[in-house]
Amino acid sequence: MCTHLLKRGSRYSFRRKIPTSLISHYQRIEIIKSLRTSNRDEAMRFVRREGCYPG
């Protein structure tokens, strides 16, 4: 299952690797964004919104 969900301390974050061909543009190898929640169900909804799942 593709979740790109990362727990950092008590909070969840969205984590996504940047494709090799785009690393020079972004100047980093991954994107990590705080979802600002400690609730796993809520974090799963936010992860879907961040782009892991279509729709």
All heavy atoms as TSV, in Angstrom:
chain	resi	resn	atom	element	x	y	z
A	1	MET	N	N	0.838	-1.180	0.000
A	1	MET	CA	C	0.000	0.000	0.000
A	1	MET	C	C	0.882	1.243	0.000
A	1	MET	O	O	1.818	1.368	0.761
A	1	MET	CB	C	-0.903	-0.003	1.225
A	1	MET	CG	C	-1.831	1.169	1.257
A	1	MET	SD	S	-3.355	0.806	2.076
A	1	MET	CE	C	-3.157	1.480	3.652
A	2	CYS	N	N	0.584	2.162	-0.856
A	2	CYS	CA	C	1.350	3.402	-1.012
A	2	CYS	C	C	0.767	4.473	-0.096
A	2	CYS	O	O	-0.263	5.054	-0.397
A	2	CYS	CB	C	1.266	3.833	-2.470
A	2	CYS	SG	S	1.862	5.480	-2.763
A	3	THR	N	N	1.430	4.740	1.031
A	3	THR	CA	C	0.885	5.760	1.920
A	3	THR	C	C	1.762	6.985	2.015
A	3	THR	O	O	1.275	8.077	2.240
A	3	THR	CB	C	0.670	5.218	3.342
A	3	THR	OG1	O	1.931	4.856	3.885
A	3	THR	CG2	C	-0.277	4.056	3.358
A	4	HIS	N	N	3.088	6.837	1.885
A	4	HIS	CA	C	4.018	7.949	2.032
A	4	HIS	C	C	3.801	8.653	3.364
A	4	HIS	O	O	3.970	9.851	3.495
A	4	HIS	CB	C	3.911	8.948	0.877
A	4	HIS	CG	C	4.192	8.319	-0.435
A	4	HIS	ND1	N	5.453	7.931	-0.817
A	4	HIS	CD2	C	3.374	7.961	-1.456
A	4	HIS	CE1	C	5.407	7.394	-2.006
A	4	HIS	NE2	N	4.157	7.393	-2.420
A	5	LEU	N	N	3.405	7.870	4.361
A	5	LEU	CA	C	3.115	8.403	5.683
A	5	LEU	C	C	4.301	8.124	6.593
A	5	LEU	O	O	4.811	7.010	6.643
A	5	LEU	CB	C	1.853	7.736	6.219
A	5	LEU	CG	C	1.225	8.313	7.470
A	5	LEU	CD1	C	0.797	9.754	7.236
A	5	LEU	CD2	C	0.023	7.485	7.873
A	6	LEU	N	N	4.737	9.129	7.315
A	6	LEU	CA	C	5.887	9.033	8.205
A	6	LEU	C	C	5.487	9.592	9.554
A	6	LEU	O	O	4.901	10.673	9.619
A	6	LEU	CB	C	7.052	9.842	7.623
A	6	LEU	CG	C	8.299	10.025	8.464
A	6	LEU	CD1	C	9.016	8.692	8.634
A	6	LEU	CD2	C	9.218	11.029	7.795
A	7	LYS	N	N	5.788	8.854	10.621
A	7	LYS	CA	C	5.494	9.365	11.958
A	7	LYS	C	C	6.784	9.927	12.540
A	7	LYS	O	O	7.790	9.236	12.637
A	7	LYS	CB	C	4.941	8.270	12.859
A	7	LYS	CG	C	4.436	8.808	14.178
A	7	LYS	CD	C	3.634	7.798	14.937
A	7	LYS	CE	C	3.065	8.456	16.180
A	7	LYS	NZ	N	2.291	7.517	16.966
A	8	ARG	N	N	6.743	11.201	12.905
A	8	ARG	CA	C	7.897	11.888	13.488
A	8	ARG	C	C	7.495	12.355	14.883
A	8	ARG	O	O	6.744	13.319	15.013
A	8	ARG	CB	C	8.323	13.074	12.625
A	8	ARG	CG	C	8.667	12.663	11.207
A	8	ARG	CD	C	8.992	13.844	10.356
A	8	ARG	NE	N	10.420	14.156	10.543
A	8	ARG	CZ	C	11.015	15.200	10.023
A	8	ARG	NH1	N	10.338	16.067	9.306
A	8	ARG	NH2	N	12.293	15.409	10.216
A	9	GLY	N	N	7.967	11.649	15.894
A	9	GLY	CA	C	7.526	11.941	17.261
A	9	GLY	C	C	6.071	11.528	17.391
A	9	GLY	O	O	5.710	10.391	17.094
A	10	SER	N	N	5.212	12.454	17.783
A	10	SER	CA	C	3.787	12.140	17.901
A	10	SER	C	C	2.989	12.608	16.695
A	10	SER	O	O	1.792	12.358	16.601
A	10	SER	CB	C	3.213	12.777	19.172
A	10	SER	OG	O	3.283	14.182	19.076
A	11	ARG	N	N	3.635	13.293	15.749
A	11	ARG	CA	C	2.956	13.849	14.571
A	11	ARG	C	C	3.267	13.062	13.310
A	11	ARG	O	O	4.307	12.429	13.197
A	11	ARG	CB	C	3.391	15.303	14.339
A	11	ARG	CG	C	3.118	16.230	15.477
A	11	ARG	CD	C	1.662	16.540	15.564
A	11	ARG	NE	N	1.405	17.485	16.655
A	11	ARG	CZ	C	0.287	18.114	16.790
A	11	ARG	NH1	N	-0.681	17.947	15.938
A	11	ARG	NH2	N	0.112	18.925	17.803
A	12	TYR	N	N	2.371	13.148	12.345
A	12	TYR	CA	C	2.547	12.482	11.056
A	12	TYR	C	C	2.998	13.480	9.994
A	12	TYR	O	O	2.642	14.654	10.049
A	12	TYR	CB	C	1.250	11.811	10.607
A	12	TYR	CG	C	0.935	10.569	11.394
A	12	TYR	CD1	C	0.109	10.619	12.505
A	12	TYR	CD2	C	1.468	9.344	11.027
A	12	TYR	CE1	C	-0.180	9.480	13.234
A	12	TYR	CE2	C	1.187	8.198	11.751
A	12	TYR	CZ	C	0.366	8.268	12.850
A	12	TYR	OH	O	0.092	7.130	13.574
A	13	SER	N	N	3.777	12.962	9.044
A	13	SER	CA	C	4.264	13.767	7.930
A	13	SER	C	C	4.056	13.012	6.629
A	13	SER	O	O	3.958	11.787	6.615
A	13	SER	CB	C	5.752	14.068	8.086
A	13	SER	OG	O	5.994	14.826	9.227
A	14	PHE	N	N	4.026	13.771	5.537
A	14	PHE	CA	C	3.971	13.236	4.183
A	14	PHE	C	C	5.403	13.203	3.680
A	14	PHE	O	O	6.132	14.186	3.791
A	14	PHE	CB	C	3.117	14.168	3.313
A	14	PHE	CG	C	3.165	13.882	1.841
A	14	PHE	CD1	C	2.427	12.845	1.308
A	14	PHE	CD2	C	3.921	14.664	0.996
A	14	PHE	CE1	C	2.451	12.590	-0.057
A	14	PHE	CE2	C	3.953	14.422	-0.365
A	14	PHE	CZ	C	3.221	13.380	-0.883
A	15	ARG	N	N	5.836	12.066	3.124
A	15	ARG	CA	C	7.202	11.936	2.621
A	15	ARG	C	C	7.162	11.338	1.229
A	15	ARG	O	O	6.547	10.296	1.006
A	15	ARG	CB	C	8.005	11.034	3.548
A	15	ARG	CG	C	9.428	10.834	3.123
A	15	ARG	CD	C	10.124	9.946	4.114
A	15	ARG	NE	N	11.487	9.696	3.716
A	15	ARG	CZ	C	12.289	8.878	4.331
A	15	ARG	NH1	N	11.865	8.218	5.389
A	15	ARG	NH2	N	13.508	8.698	3.908
A	16	ARG	N	N	7.827	11.997	0.288
A	16	ARG	CA	C	7.824	11.531	-1.100
A	16	ARG	C	C	9.199	11.731	-1.719
A	16	ARG	O	O	9.777	12.814	-1.618
A	16	ARG	CB	C	6.785	12.313	-1.904
A	16	ARG	CG	C	6.480	11.786	-3.267
A	16	ARG	CD	C	5.545	10.590	-3.143
A	16	ARG	NE	N	5.371	9.924	-4.401
A	16	ARG	CZ	C	4.249	9.899	-5.102
A	16	ARG	NH1	N	3.189	10.495	-4.652
A	16	ARG	NH2	N	4.200	9.256	-6.225
A	17	LYS	N	N	9.739	10.710	-2.342
A	17	LYS	CA	C	11.032	10.787	-3.001
A	17	LYS	C	C	10.884	11.552	-4.317
A	17	LYS	O	O	9.909	11.369	-5.042
A	17	LYS	CB	C	11.557	9.388	-3.274
A	17	LYS	CG	C	12.935	9.371	-3.852
A	17	LYS	CD	C	13.443	7.959	-4.040
A	17	LYS	CE	C	14.787	8.005	-4.714
A	17	LYS	NZ	N	15.299	6.689	-5.014
A	18	ILE	N	N	11.861	12.400	-4.621
A	18	ILE	CA	C	11.867	13.164	-5.874
A	18	ILE	C	C	12.561	12.306	-6.935
A	18	ILE	O	O	13.638	11.761	-6.678
A	18	ILE	CB	C	12.592	14.510	-5.694
A	18	ILE	CG1	C	11.796	15.385	-4.719
A	18	ILE	CG2	C	12.779	15.217	-7.024
A	18	ILE	CD1	C	12.463	16.688	-4.350
A	19	PRO	N	N	11.997	12.169	-8.133
A	19	PRO	CA	C	12.640	11.399	-9.196
A	19	PRO	C	C	14.046	11.929	-9.511
A	19	PRO	O	O	14.288	13.139	-9.449
A	19	PRO	CB	C	11.719	11.581	-10.406
A	19	PRO	CG	C	10.394	11.941	-9.818
A	19	PRO	CD	C	10.701	12.710	-8.568
A	20	THR	N	N	14.946	11.029	-9.843
A	20	THR	CA	C	16.344	11.375	-10.106
A	20	THR	C	C	16.489	12.493	-11.124
A	20	THR	O	O	17.315	13.387	-10.961
A	20	THR	CB	C	17.113	10.126	-10.594
A	20	THR	OG1	O	16.890	9.069	-9.660
A	20	THR	CG2	C	18.585	10.396	-10.705
A	21	SER	N	N	15.672	12.480	-12.140
A	21	SER	CA	C	15.776	13.500	-13.192
A	21	SER	C	C	15.383	14.901	-12.711
A	21	SER	O	O	15.701	15.894	-13.364
A	21	SER	CB	C	14.914	13.113	-14.389
A	21	SER	OG	O	13.566	13.013	-13.997
A	22	LEU	N	N	14.701	15.009	-11.574
A	22	LEU	CA	C	14.253	16.311	-11.062
A	22	LEU	C	C	15.034	16.794	-9.846
A	22	LEU	O	O	14.802	17.903	-9.361
A	22	LEU	CB	C	12.767	16.248	-10.709
A	22	LEU	CG	C	11.826	15.971	-11.876
A	22	LEU	CD1	C	10.404	15.825	-11.366
A	22	LEU	CD2	C	11.918	17.066	-12.912
A	23	ILE	N	N	15.965	15.990	-9.351
A	23	ILE	CA	C	16.734	16.370	-8.163
A	23	ILE	C	C	17.512	17.659	-8.388
A	23	ILE	O	O	17.568	18.521	-7.509
A	23	ILE	CB	C	17.657	15.223	-7.712
A	23	ILE	CG1	C	16.811	14.084	-7.128
A	23	ILE	CG2	C	18.674	15.703	-6.686
A	23	ILE	CD1	C	17.592	12.845	-6.766
A	24	SER	N	N	18.086	17.842	-9.564
A	24	SER	CA	C	18.854	19.070	-9.820
A	24	SER	C	C	17.958	20.311	-9.779
A	24	SER	O	O	18.395	21.389	-9.375
A	24	SER	CB	C	19.569	18.981	-11.165
A	24	SER	OG	O	18.639	18.874	-12.212
A	25	HIS	N	N	16.705	20.179	-10.150
A	25	HIS	CA	C	15.766	21.307	-10.113
A	25	HIS	C	C	15.370	21.648	-8.668
A	25	HIS	O	O	15.371	22.805	-8.268
A	25	HIS	CB	C	14.525	20.996	-10.937
A	25	HIS	CG	C	13.471	22.049	-10.858
A	25	HIS	ND1	N	13.585	23.263	-11.502
A	25	HIS	CD2	C	12.294	22.087	-10.190
A	25	HIS	CE1	C	12.512	24.001	-11.226
A	25	HIS	NE2	N	11.720	23.301	-10.439
A	26	TYR	N	N	15.005	20.619	-7.896
A	26	TYR	CA	C	14.550	20.833	-6.517
A	26	TYR	C	C	15.697	20.960	-5.523
A	26	TYR	O	O	15.507	21.440	-4.415
A	26	TYR	CB	C	13.625	19.697	-6.079
A	26	TYR	CG	C	12.273	19.769	-6.730
A	26	TYR	CD1	C	11.953	18.965	-7.817
A	26	TYR	CD2	C	11.295	20.640	-6.260
A	26	TYR	CE1	C	10.709	19.030	-8.424
A	26	TYR	CE2	C	10.050	20.712	-6.849
A	26	TYR	CZ	C	9.771	19.902	-7.933
A	26	TYR	OH	O	8.538	19.969	-8.522
A	27	GLN	N	N	16.876	20.490	-5.897
A	27	GLN	CA	C	18.079	20.517	-5.069
A	27	GLN	C	C	17.914	19.783	-3.743
A	27	GLN	O	O	18.441	20.192	-2.710
A	27	GLN	CB	C	18.549	21.948	-4.843
A	27	GLN	CG	C	18.913	22.623	-6.146
A	27	GLN	CD	C	19.380	24.037	-5.970
A	27	GLN	OE1	O	19.293	24.609	-4.893
A	27	GLN	NE2	N	19.895	24.612	-7.043
A	28	ARG	N	N	17.143	18.722	-3.777
A	28	ARG	CA	C	17.011	17.802	-2.644
A	28	ARG	C	C	16.472	16.478	-3.161
A	28	ARG	O	O	15.984	16.407	-4.292
A	28	ARG	CB	C	16.135	18.371	-1.545
A	28	ARG	CG	C	14.755	18.779	-1.994
A	28	ARG	CD	C	14.034	19.437	-0.862
A	28	ARG	NE	N	12.721	19.897	-1.305
A	28	ARG	CZ	C	11.836	20.432	-0.523
A	28	ARG	NH1	N	12.098	20.582	0.749
A	28	ARG	NH2	N	10.680	20.823	-0.986
A	29	ILE	N	N	16.539	15.432	-2.332
A	29	ILE	CA	C	16.158	14.100	-2.813
A	29	ILE	C	C	14.758	13.667	-2.384
A	29	ILE	O	O	14.233	12.691	-2.894
A	29	ILE	CB	C	17.188	13.034	-2.398
A	29	ILE	CG1	C	17.319	12.961	-0.885
A	29	ILE	CG2	C	18.519	13.303	-3.059
A	29	ILE	CD1	C	18.145	11.800	-0.391
A	30	GLU	N	N	14.152	14.392	-1.432
A	30	GLU	CA	C	12.793	14.048	-1.017
A	30	GLU	C	C	12.061	15.268	-0.492
A	30	GLU	O	O	12.660	16.265	-0.128
A	30	GLU	CB	C	12.813	12.941	0.041
A	30	GLU	CG	C	13.459	13.324	1.336
A	30	GLU	CD	C	13.572	12.175	2.308
A	30	GLU	OE1	O	13.208	11.036	1.977
A	30	GLU	OE2	O	14.041	12.429	3.416
A	31	ILE	N	N	10.741	15.142	-0.467
A	31	ILE	CA	C	9.871	16.184	0.069
A	31	ILE	C	C	9.267	15.634	1.348
A	31	ILE	O	O	8.717	14.526	1.351
A	31	ILE	CB	C	8.753	16.539	-0.923
A	31	ILE	CG1	C	9.350	17.162	-2.182
A	31	ILE	CG2	C	7.724	17.460	-0.284
A	31	ILE	CD1	C	8.365	17.339	-3.303
A	32	ILE	N	N	9.375	16.383	2.419
A	32	ILE	CA	C	8.743	16.009	3.688
A	32	ILE	C	C	7.908	17.200	4.135
A	32	ILE	O	O	8.411	18.315	4.239
A	32	ILE	CB	C	9.778	15.642	4.772
A	32	ILE	CG1	C	10.611	14.451	4.326
A	32	ILE	CG2	C	9.063	15.343	6.091
A	32	ILE	CD1	C	11.711	14.067	5.285
A	33	LYS	N	N	6.617	16.946	4.385
A	33	LYS	CA	C	5.705	18.017	4.787
A	33	LYS	C	C	4.897	17.552	5.998
A	33	LYS	O	O	4.315	16.460	5.983
A	33	LYS	CB	C	4.757	18.340	3.631
A	33	LYS	CG	C	3.773	19.434	3.947
A	33	LYS	CD	C	2.876	19.732	2.772
A	33	LYS	CE	C	1.863	20.784	3.137
A	33	LYS	NZ	N	0.934	21.041	2.053
A	34	SER	N	N	4.862	18.352	7.031
A	34	SER	CA	C	4.097	18.016	8.227
A	34	SER	C	C	2.606	18.006	7.912
A	34	SER	O	O	2.100	18.897	7.219
A	34	SER	CB	C	4.370	19.025	9.335
A	34	SER	OG	O	3.521	18.768	10.441
A	35	LEU	N	N	1.902	17.013	8.423
A	35	LEU	CA	C	0.448	16.947	8.252
A	35	LEU	C	C	-0.271	17.560	9.451
A	35	LEU	O	O	-1.488	17.646	9.472
A	35	LEU	CB	C	0.007	15.494	8.055
A	35	LEU	CG	C	0.577	14.833	6.797
A	35	LEU	CD1	C	0.193	13.361	6.759
A	35	LEU	CD2	C	0.108	15.540	5.544
A	36	ARG	N	N	0.505	17.969	10.456
A	36	ARG	CA	C	0.000	18.673	11.640
A	36	ARG	C	C	-1.100	17.922	12.377
A	36	ARG	O	O	-2.086	18.520	12.821
A	36	ARG	CB	C	-0.472	20.071	11.269
A	36	ARG	CG	C	0.624	20.915	10.686
A	36	ARG	CD	C	0.123	22.267	10.319
A	36	ARG	NE	N	1.202	23.043	9.723
A	36	ARG	CZ	C	1.059	24.234	9.232
A	36	ARG	NH1	N	-0.115	24.820	9.263
A	36	ARG	NH2	N	2.077	24.856	8.705
A	37	THR	N	N	-0.940	16.603	12.487
A	37	THR	CA	C	-1.900	15.811	13.234
A	37	THR	C	C	-1.203	14.626	13.877
A	37	THR	O	O	-0.200	14.145	13.370
A	37	THR	CB	C	-3.063	15.332	12.338
A	37	THR	OG1	O	-4.020	14.660	13.153
A	37	THR	CG2	C	-2.598	14.409	11.234
A	38	SER	N	N	-1.757	14.165	14.979
A	38	SER	CA	C	-1.258	12.956	15.620
A	38	SER	C	C	-2.277	11.821	15.472
A	38	SER	O	O	-2.054	10.716	15.955
A	38	SER	CB	C	-0.960	13.213	17.099
A	38	SER	OG	O	-2.109	13.686	17.760
A	39	ASN	N	N	-3.370	12.087	14.787
A	39	ASN	CA	C	-4.414	11.100	14.544
A	39	ASN	C	C	-4.137	10.382	13.224
A	39	ASN	O	O	-4.100	11.013	12.162
A	39	ASN	CB	C	-5.781	11.817	14.506
A	39	ASN	CG	C	-6.928	10.871	14.281
A	39	ASN	OD1	O	-6.952	10.130	13.307
A	39	ASN	ND2	N	-7.881	10.927	15.178
A	40	ARG	N	N	-3.960	9.058	13.265
A	40	ARG	CA	C	-3.590	8.304	12.065
A	40	ARG	C	C	-4.667	8.365	10.979
A	40	ARG	O	O	-4.354	8.517	9.802
A	40	ARG	CB	C	-3.283	6.853	12.420
A	40	ARG	CG	C	-2.834	6.055	11.211
A	40	ARG	CD	C	-2.307	4.693	11.591
A	40	ARG	NE	N	-2.107	3.838	10.457
A	40	ARG	CZ	C	-1.091	3.906	9.616
A	40	ARG	NH1	N	-0.163	4.817	9.783
A	40	ARG	NH2	N	-1.002	3.069	8.599
A	41	ASP	N	N	-5.927	8.239	11.344
A	41	ASP	CA	C	-7.004	8.288	10.337
A	41	ASP	C	C	-7.039	9.639	9.624
A	41	ASP	O	O	-7.193	9.706	8.403
A	41	ASP	CB	C	-8.366	8.008	10.984
A	41	ASP	CG	C	-8.479	6.581	11.489
A	41	ASP	OD1	O	-7.787	5.693	10.944
A	41	ASP	OD2	O	-9.253	6.353	12.438
A	42	GLU	N	N	-6.886	10.699	10.371
A	42	GLU	CA	C	-6.865	12.030	9.783
A	42	GLU	C	C	-5.631	12.193	8.888
A	42	GLU	O	O	-5.707	12.754	7.794
A	42	GLU	CB	C	-6.850	13.084	10.890
A	42	GLU	CG	C	-7.031	14.483	10.409
A	42	GLU	CD	C	-7.137	15.472	11.556
A	42	GLU	OE1	O	-6.623	15.206	12.659
A	42	GLU	OE2	O	-7.752	16.526	11.327
A	43	ALA	N	N	-4.497	11.663	9.327
A	43	ALA	CA	C	-3.259	11.730	8.536
A	43	ALA	C	C	-3.428	11.000	7.207
A	43	ALA	O	O	-2.955	11.476	6.175
A	43	ALA	CB	C	-2.099	11.133	9.332
A	44	MET	N	N	-4.114	9.860	7.206
A	44	MET	CA	C	-4.347	9.111	5.965
A	44	MET	C	C	-5.171	9.941	4.982
A	44	MET	O	O	-4.903	9.939	3.780
A	44	MET	CB	C	-5.047	7.782	6.251
A	44	MET	CG	C	-4.167	6.777	6.965
A	44	MET	SD	S	-2.744	6.278	6.020
A	44	MET	CE	C	-3.526	5.284	4.780
A	45	ARG	N	N	-6.170	10.670	5.472
A	45	ARG	CA	C	-6.963	11.542	4.598
A	45	ARG	C	C	-6.097	12.651	4.009
A	45	ARG	O	O	-6.187	12.964	2.824
A	45	ARG	CB	C	-8.136	12.149	5.367
A	45	ARG	CG	C	-9.270	11.189	5.617
A	45	ARG	CD	C	-10.540	11.897	6.044
A	45	ARG	NE	N	-10.364	12.771	7.191
A	45	ARG	CZ	C	-10.491	12.402	8.469
A	45	ARG	NH1	N	-10.785	11.155	8.757
A	45	ARG	NH2	N	-10.318	13.262	9.439
A	46	PHE	N	N	-5.240	13.249	4.829
A	46	PHE	CA	C	-4.361	14.322	4.355
A	46	PHE	C	C	-3.360	13.805	3.331
A	46	PHE	O	O	-3.055	14.486	2.355
A	46	PHE	CB	C	-3.625	14.970	5.517
A	46	PHE	CG	C	-4.496	15.781	6.427
A	46	PHE	CD1	C	-4.120	15.980	7.759
A	46	PHE	CD2	C	-5.676	16.357	6.000
A	46	PHE	CE1	C	-4.906	16.723	8.623
A	46	PHE	CE2	C	-6.472	17.104	6.842
A	46	PHE	CZ	C	-6.081	17.299	8.164
A	47	VAL	N	N	-2.826	12.595	3.541
A	47	VAL	CA	C	-1.864	12.017	2.606
A	47	VAL	C	C	-2.512	11.825	1.239
A	47	VAL	O	O	-1.909	12.121	0.208
A	47	VAL	CB	C	-1.304	10.681	3.137
A	47	VAL	CG1	C	-0.662	9.866	2.045
A	47	VAL	CG2	C	-0.300	10.934	4.231
A	48	ARG	N	N	-3.738	11.373	1.211
A	48	ARG	CA	C	-4.442	11.221	-0.066
A	48	ARG	C	C	-4.563	12.562	-0.780
A	48	ARG	O	O	-4.416	12.666	-1.989
A	48	ARG	CB	C	-5.817	10.614	0.157
A	48	ARG	CG	C	-5.756	9.161	0.514
A	48	ARG	CD	C	-7.151	8.554	0.617
A	48	ARG	NE	N	-7.076	7.289	1.314
A	48	ARG	CZ	C	-7.470	7.099	2.562
A	48	ARG	NH1	N	-8.020	8.086	3.242
A	48	ARG	NH2	N	-7.349	5.924	3.128
A	49	ARG	N	N	-4.822	13.603	-0.016
A	49	ARG	CA	C	-4.960	14.944	-0.574
A	49	ARG	C	C	-3.623	15.475	-1.103
A	49	ARG	O	O	-3.588	16.257	-2.049
A	49	ARG	CB	C	-5.469	15.896	0.517
A	49	ARG	CG	C	-6.316	16.997	-0.024
A	49	ARG	CD	C	-6.846	17.908	1.040
A	49	ARG	NE	N	-7.634	17.195	2.042
A	49	ARG	CZ	C	-7.920	17.654	3.244
A	49	ARG	NH1	N	-7.449	18.825	3.628
A	49	ARG	NH2	N	-8.651	16.969	4.079
A	50	GLU	N	N	-2.509	15.059	-0.508
A	50	GLU	CA	C	-1.183	15.526	-0.912
A	50	GLU	C	C	-0.692	14.883	-2.193
A	50	GLU	O	O	0.331	15.269	-2.717
A	50	GLU	CB	C	-0.163	15.291	0.206
A	50	GLU	CG	C	-0.342	16.205	1.384
A	50	GLU	CD	C	-0.176	17.669	1.033
A	50	GLU	OE1	O	0.647	18.014	0.161
A	50	GLU	OE2	O	-0.878	18.483	1.646
A	51	GLY	N	N	-1.371	13.856	-2.702
A	51	GLY	CA	C	-0.991	13.374	-4.002
A	51	GLY	C	C	-0.617	11.911	-4.125
A	51	GLY	O	O	-0.188	11.488	-5.189
A	52	CYS	N	N	-0.746	11.146	-3.089
A	52	CYS	CA	C	-0.396	9.732	-3.208
A	52	CYS	C	C	-1.455	8.985	-4.004
A	52	CYS	O	O	-1.139	8.114	-4.796
A	52	CYS	CB	C	-0.253	9.107	-1.827
A	52	CYS	SG	S	0.252	7.380	-1.908
A	53	TYR	N	N	-2.701	9.330	-3.810
A	53	TYR	CA	C	-3.807	8.639	-4.461
A	53	TYR	C	C	-4.591	9.605	-5.337
A	53	TYR	O	O	-4.863	10.720	-4.925
A	53	TYR	CB	C	-4.765	8.056	-3.431
A	53	TYR	CG	C	-4.114	7.070	-2.503
A	53	TYR	CD1	C	-3.759	7.423	-1.210
A	53	TYR	CD2	C	-3.859	5.774	-2.925
A	53	TYR	CE1	C	-3.157	6.526	-0.365
A	53	TYR	CE2	C	-3.256	4.866	-2.082
A	53	TYR	CZ	C	-2.909	5.251	-0.802
A	53	TYR	OH	O	-2.324	4.353	0.031
A	54	PRO	N	N	-4.975	9.174	-6.520
A	54	PRO	CA	C	-5.817	10.052	-7.352
A	54	PRO	C	C	-7.214	10.174	-6.760
A	54	PRO	O	O	-7.707	9.258	-6.114
A	54	PRO	CB	C	-5.852	9.337	-8.705
A	54	PRO	CG	C	-5.489	7.935	-8.416
A	54	PRO	CD	C	-4.654	7.923	-7.166
A	55	GLY	N	N	-7.841	11.309	-6.979
A	55	GLY	CA	C	-9.213	11.480	-6.581
A	55	GLY	C	C	-9.444	11.967	-5.260
A	55	GLY	O	O	-9.339	12.407	-4.349
